[in-house]
Amino acid sequence: MEIKKNPNVDITKLRGILMLVGMIVSLSSVYALINYKQYDKTASALDEYVYEEEEVEVEQTVQEEEPPPPPEAPPQLEIVEDDIEIEEEQPEIEETETDDDEKIEFVEIPEEVEETNEVFEFFQVQKKAEFKGGQLAMQKFIAQNLVYPQLAIDENIEGRVMVQFVVNKDGSISNIQILGKRKYGFGLEDAAKAVVKKMSGMWTPALQRDKPVNMRFRLPVKFELQ
């Protein structure tokens, strides 16, 4: 047996309309919640109170300008007659007369030079020490008095030996030394010292402030076979 439905009572026909109405109602309620505003009651209450400001009148006062003080009178100068004589003490000057024929004597005070045993370098003295007769005389003396060691001649040894010594204030020679690290040997150094020693007393001493002083001297002695 089939069940027959009345088409007028069928609810499914209104389903779309009901759904649309429900969506409209929900959207309206959401919109109303979003735009809802709540105002503070205290703010409206403050508007009820009105403060009345009292107007205070300010009196304008004008300051009176005080007149400037009168200028001071210039001081009066008292004129005093200069009748008082002031006696000034003047130093007494002794007059000394000299005759035109009287001669004035000048006394020279000699400069004292302390004697010293210091040994000066050649560039520290006023005048250098030198061999009597000059450089040529010294070379001639060395050539005549230098003894070439026989051992050095046999070994054909040549060279130049640097000798240092001090020319004393009296022209003598002292403190004879050989300079340089290189030593030739074979008697060359001893021969050079021997010929320099023979020159003692044959020197003119160095001068410092016109006084003889000790001076250090360096002399090369050359050994050469002919």
TAPE-V710388 format. One line per field, one symbol per residue. psi: psi as a letter, one per 30 degrees, with the letter a starting at -180 (. if undefined). burial: 1 if it has 9 or more other C-alpha atoms within 8 Angstrom, else 0. Layout:
BEGIN
psi = ???
burial = ???
END
This chain:
BEGIN
psi = kkkkkkfffjffegeeeeeeeeeeeeeeeeeeeegkkkkkfeefefffkkkkkkkkkjkkkkkkkkkkkkkkkkkkkkkkkifkkkkkjkkkjkkkkkkffkkkkkkkjkkkjkklgkkllfffleklklkkfaeeeeeeeeeffkjkkeeeeeghklakkjkklkjlfgflklhklklkfkkeaggeeeeeeeeeeffkfglkllkjhgkklkkkkkkkjkjkk.
burial = 0000000000000000000000000000000000000000000000000000000000000000000000000000000000000000000000000000000000000000000000111100110111110000110001000101100110001000111111111011100101000001001110111111101101111111000111111000101000
END
